[in-house]
């Protein structure tokens, strides 16, 4: 199984509704396949421009490493490494990226959210992943 256009459409619809209800303001969100290649991107009305590339990088990182960007941040602190030590300029340890798994617990992609504060971005990305798992 892989992340489909319909999966992305469902997640995008859920994200729009959730963000509209939470009152935290507009965000950008990106969905990538299991190798980190972009398959869906949205910038909500009035979402800050600087969050465009950051949402994509968050999704990319979560997919390439198979872990949330918060976990990557913790890993970097524990190992005393930095993102550039991985020799991949697209990686980020900024919270807001979460891997997406199918029902067989196989990595099929990731989502990155940016536009609120980092903690809220991560909460929203994690919630989107849980919603996806329930589909």
Buried (B, 14 or more C-beta within 10 A) or exposed (E): EEBEEEBBEBBBEBBBEBBEEBEBBBBBBBBBBBEBEEBBBBBBEEBBEEBBBBBBBBBBBBBBBBBBBBBBBEEBEEEEEEBEEBEEEEBBBBBBBBBBBBEEEEBBBBBBBBBBEBEBBBBBBBBBBEBBEEE
